[in-house]
Amino acid sequence: MKKFLLLFGVLTMSLTSCSSDDSSSESTDTVLLKKTILTDSDGEKITTTYTYNGNKIVSMVDDSGDVGLYYTYTDDLITKIEFKLPNGTLEQVNTYTYDANKKLSVFVRSEPTDKLGSKTVYTYNSDGSVSAKNYIGDDKTQTSFNGESKVFFTNGEIVKITSDYSPDKSFTHDDKFNPMKNVLGMDKLAFEDSDADGVVHNIVSEKDLGSDEIMATYVFTYNAANYPTKCVESEEGEIATTEFFY
């Protein structure tokens, strides 16, 4: 996974009970992730803090000195994420446009410092899959076609992504709760970048469909409310552990 686990300590998530700020006495609809601690294969730790306004996420900021993420909503939809360095420098801006059914229709990434940009346009198919056409260009205009991918779902979770510019992948899930399940609007972005995040549940393995090899596994420990308190990720011989606090 990925963009959450590797970038700011969140990811897709599997089984049991561990130590953390257990929210088992609360309704599962009010549980919000407050902090993660990611320990990489070298033993280095990154702590990420999550800030909310109600169940709308405001920011994800870690202590690595790298970029923090700052969210903007329009009504109940995430329409912008700004990636900022601690000194305020804007490194990247993601903007999201939705259709009349509040489904993601266009995702644009711009990198002001490098003058680069990309755009993905989504089409919702009659079989329940989503086609994604990708375009690249500068940070203002993205018109050069760069390939297409297709996302397949089962029970609302992403189970397969095929692509003409990256390996085709499949995903398996647990039946527990994703740490970001209750964050408003986050489910709409689960398949951006032709990758997958869990929606309600957690991804426990990723397979390369071309080689039939398991690319990554995620082994979870859960609290009494069935939210992950710990995840051990194994990918290409590297092991990383994330602890979750609510």
C-alpha positions as CSV (number, residue, x, y, z in Angstrom):
1,M,0.0,0.0,0.0
2,K,0.9,2.4,-0.2
3,K,0.0,6.0,-0.1
4,F,-1.3,6.0,3.4
5,L,1.1,3.5,5.2
6,L,4.2,4.7,3.4
7,L,3.5,8.4,3.2
8,F,1.8,9.2,6.5
9,G,1.4,6.0,8.4
10,V,-2.2,5.0,7.4
11,L,-3.0,2.1,5.1
12,T,-5.4,-0.5,4.3
13,M,-5.9,-3.1,7.1
14,S,-6.6,-8.0,9.5
15,L,-7.2,-9.7,13.2
16,T,-7.0,-9.8,17.2
17,S,-6.4,-7.3,20.1
18,C,-3.5,-5.1,21.2
19,S,-2.6,-2.0,23.2
20,S,-3.7,1.5,22.1
21,D,-6.2,4.1,23.0
22,D,-9.1,1.7,22.8
23,S,-12.4,3.2,21.6
24,S,-14.4,0.0,22.3
25,S,-16.8,1.8,24.6
26,E,-17.8,4.2,21.9
27,S,-20.0,3.7,18.9
28,T,-18.0,2.5,16.0
29,D,-19.4,5.4,14.0
30,T,-17.5,7.9,16.2
31,V,-14.1,6.3,16.2
32,L,-11.5,8.5,14.5
33,L,-7.8,7.8,14.1
34,K,-5.8,10.3,16.2
35,K,-2.2,9.1,15.8
36,T,0.0,6.5,14.1
37,I,3.6,5.5,14.8
38,L,5.3,3.9,11.8
39,T,8.5,1.9,12.5
40,D,10.4,1.0,9.4
41,S,12.8,-1.9,8.8
42,D,15.7,0.1,10.1
43,G,14.0,0.9,13.4
44,E,13.3,4.5,12.6
45,K,10.0,5.9,13.8
46,I,7.6,8.5,12.3
47,T,4.7,9.7,14.4
48,T,1.7,11.2,12.4
49,T,-1.0,13.3,14.1
50,Y,-4.5,13.6,12.6
51,T,-6.6,16.6,13.3
52,Y,-10.4,16.8,12.6
53,N,-13.3,19.2,12.6
54,G,-16.1,16.8,13.6
55,N,-15.6,13.9,11.3
56,K,-14.0,16.0,8.6
57,I,-10.2,15.7,8.5
58,V,-8.2,18.9,8.7
59,S,-4.6,17.7,8.5
60,M,-2.2,14.8,8.7
61,V,1.2,16.0,10.0
62,D,4.2,13.8,10.9
63,D,7.4,14.6,12.7
64,S,9.8,13.6,9.9
65,G,10.2,17.1,8.6
66,D,8.6,16.1,5.4
67,V,5.3,17.3,3.9
68,G,2.1,17.5,5.9
69,L,-1.3,17.1,4.3
70,Y,-4.0,19.8,4.7
71,Y,-7.6,19.2,3.6
72,T,-10.3,21.4,2.2
73,Y,-14.0,20.3,2.0
74,T,-16.9,21.6,-0.1
75,D,-20.0,20.5,1.8
76,D,-19.2,16.8,2.7
77,L,-16.7,16.2,-0.1
78,I,-12.9,16.5,0.0
79,T,-12.1,18.9,-2.9
80,K,-8.4,19.8,-2.2
81,I,-5.4,18.4,-0.4
82,E,-2.3,20.6,0.0
83,F,1.1,19.1,0.7
84,K,3.2,21.6,2.6
85,L,6.6,21.5,4.1
86,P,7.0,22.6,7.8
87,N,8.2,26.1,6.5
88,G,4.9,26.5,4.6
89,T,6.3,25.7,1.1
90,L,3.6,24.2,-1.1
91,E,5.0,21.1,-2.7
92,Q,1.8,19.6,-4.3
93,V,-1.9,20.3,-4.6
94,N,-4.5,17.6,-5.3
95,T,-7.9,18.8,-6.5
96,Y,-11.0,16.7,-6.8
97,T,-14.2,17.2,-8.8
98,Y,-17.3,15.1,-8.4
99,D,-20.3,14.4,-10.6
100,A,-24.0,14.9,-9.8
101,N,-24.0,11.6,-7.8
102,K,-21.1,12.8,-5.6
103,K,-18.7,10.3,-7.3
104,L,-15.2,11.3,-8.1
105,S,-15.0,12.4,-11.7
106,V,-11.7,14.3,-12.1
107,F,-8.5,14.2,-10.0
108,V,-5.7,16.7,-10.8
109,R,-2.3,16.8,-9.2
110,S,-0.1,19.8,-9.6
111,E,3.5,20.3,-8.4
112,P,4.2,24.0,-8.4
113,T,7.9,23.7,-7.6
114,D,8.6,21.3,-10.5
115,K,5.9,22.7,-12.8
116,L,4.5,19.2,-13.4
117,G,1.0,17.9,-13.4
118,S,-1.3,15.0,-14.0
119,K,-5.0,14.5,-14.5
120,T,-7.2,11.4,-14.2
121,V,-10.8,11.3,-15.6
122,Y,-13.1,8.7,-14.2
123,T,-16.0,6.9,-16.0
124,Y,-18.5,4.7,-14.1
125,N,-19.4,1.6,-16.1
126,S,-22.7,-0.3,-16.1
127,D,-21.0,-3.4,-14.6
128,G,-20.0,-1.4,-11.5
129,S,-16.3,-1.0,-12.5
130,V,-14.6,2.4,-12.9
131,S,-12.4,3.3,-15.8
132,A,-9.6,5.9,-15.3
133,K,-7.9,7.7,-18.1
134,N,-4.6,9.4,-17.1
135,Y,-3.1,12.6,-18.7
136,I,0.1,14.4,-18.0
137,G,1.5,17.8,-18.7
138,D,2.6,20.9,-16.8
139,D,1.1,22.0,-13.5
140,K,-1.5,24.1,-15.2
141,T,-2.5,21.9,-18.2
142,Q,-2.5,18.1,-18.6
143,T,-3.4,17.0,-22.2
144,S,-1.0,14.2,-23.1
145,F,-2.7,10.8,-22.8
146,N,-0.7,8.5,-20.5
147,G,-2.7,5.3,-20.2
148,E,-5.9,3.8,-18.8
149,S,-6.7,1.7,-15.8
150,K,-9.9,-0.1,-14.6
151,V,-11.0,-0.6,-11.0
152,F,-13.2,-3.6,-10.0
153,F,-15.3,-3.8,-6.8
154,T,-16.9,-6.5,-4.7
155,N,-19.2,-5.4,-1.9
156,G,-17.9,-1.8,-2.2
157,E,-14.2,-2.8,-1.8
158,I,-11.6,-2.7,-4.5
159,V,-10.6,-6.2,-5.5
160,K,-8.8,-5.7,-8.8
161,I,-7.1,-3.0,-10.8
162,T,-6.0,-3.6,-14.4
163,S,-3.8,-1.1,-16.2
164,D,-1.9,-0.6,-19.4
165,Y,0.9,1.3,-17.7
166,S,1.5,-0.7,-14.4
167,P,1.1,-4.3,-13.2
168,D,-2.5,-5.6,-12.9
169,K,-3.2,-6.3,-9.2
170,S,-5.7,-8.0,-7.0
171,F,-6.5,-7.3,-3.4
172,T,-8.0,-9.3,-0.5
173,H,-9.7,-7.8,2.6
174,D,-10.5,-8.6,6.2
175,D,-13.9,-8.1,7.7
176,K,-12.8,-5.6,10.3
177,F,-13.0,-1.8,10.3
178,N,-10.6,0.5,8.4
179,P,-9.1,3.2,10.6
180,M,-10.3,5.9,8.2
181,K,-13.8,4.5,7.9
182,N,-15.5,7.3,9.7
183,V,-13.6,10.2,8.0
184,L,-16.1,12.0,5.8
185,G,-15.3,11.8,2.1
186,M,-12.3,9.6,2.4
187,D,-14.0,6.6,0.8
188,K,-14.4,8.6,-2.4
189,L,-10.7,8.7,-2.9
190,A,-9.9,5.0,-2.3
191,F,-8.8,4.4,-5.9
192,E,-7.0,7.5,-6.9
193,D,-3.5,7.0,-8.6
194,S,-4.7,3.6,-9.8
195,D,-4.0,2.1,-6.4
196,A,-6.3,0.8,-3.7
197,D,-7.1,1.7,-0.1
198,G,-9.7,-0.1,2.0
199,V,-13.1,1.6,2.2
200,V,-14.9,0.0,5.2
201,H,-12.5,-2.9,5.6
202,N,-8.7,-3.4,5.4
203,I,-6.5,-4.8,2.6
204,V,-4.5,-7.8,3.8
205,S,-2.7,-8.7,0.6
206,E,-1.8,-7.5,-2.9
207,K,-1.0,-9.8,-5.7
208,D,0.6,-9.1,-9.1
209,L,-1.7,-10.8,-11.5
210,G,1.0,-11.0,-14.2
211,S,3.4,-13.1,-12.1
212,D,0.7,-14.5,-9.7
213,E,3.1,-13.4,-6.9
214,I,2.1,-11.8,-3.6
215,M,3.5,-8.2,-3.7
216,A,2.7,-7.3,-0.1
217,T,0.9,-8.6,3.0
218,Y,-0.6,-6.7,6.0
219,V,-1.1,-8.5,9.2
220,F,-3.3,-6.7,11.7
221,T,-4.0,-6.7,15.4
222,Y,-7.4,-5.3,16.5
223,N,-9.0,-3.8,19.5
224,A,-12.4,-4.9,21.0
225,A,-14.2,-2.6,18.6
226,N,-12.6,-4.3,15.6
227,Y,-10.3,-1.4,14.6
228,P,-6.6,-2.1,13.9
229,T,-4.2,-1.2,16.7
230,K,-1.2,-2.6,14.8
231,C,-0.2,-3.6,11.3
232,V,2.9,-5.4,10.1
233,E,3.5,-4.8,6.4
234,S,5.8,-7.1,4.5
235,E,6.8,-6.0,1.0
236,E,9.9,-7.0,-1.1
237,G,11.7,-8.3,2.0
238,E,11.1,-5.1,3.9
239,I,9.1,-5.1,7.2
240,A,7.3,-2.0,8.6
241,T,5.0,-1.8,11.6
242,T,2.3,0.8,12.2
243,E,0.6,1.3,15.5
244,F,-2.8,3.0,15.5
245,F,-4.3,5.2,18.3
246,Y,-7.9,6.5,18.4
